[in-house]
């Protein structure tokens, strides 16, 4: 994988996580009461997860990259399934 792409993805990931740290209040009640703040936190967490998934996908061989969670032996999120 191109080191420049990895560096850019890591930089974006760090920015997203920093934004969450800056905006996520200590008191959960403040977050619950402020929809705009919720949007900021959720958007940046979503971006961070997407960057991780994309980065992981770039580093995996083609056959593994396109496997579903069930085929890879991972939890599928089915009702009643508990992930510990």
C-alpha positions, 0 to 999 in steps of 0.5 A: 500500500502506498505510504502516502495514502496510509499517512493521509488516512491516519491523519484524517483518523486522528482529526476525527478522534480529536474532534470527538475528544474536543466536543464530547462533554464529560457529562452524558446529560449534556450530550443527550440534551444537545442534538447538534453536539450529538451530530458532531460526535456521531459524524466524526465517530462514523468517519473514524470507523469508515477510515479504519474499515477502508484502511484495513481493506486496503491492506488485505489480500483480495480474497480476504477483503471481500468476505462477509463477516459470517464467512470469515467466522465473525459475529454477524449481529443477528438477534440474540447473538452476544459479542463479548 
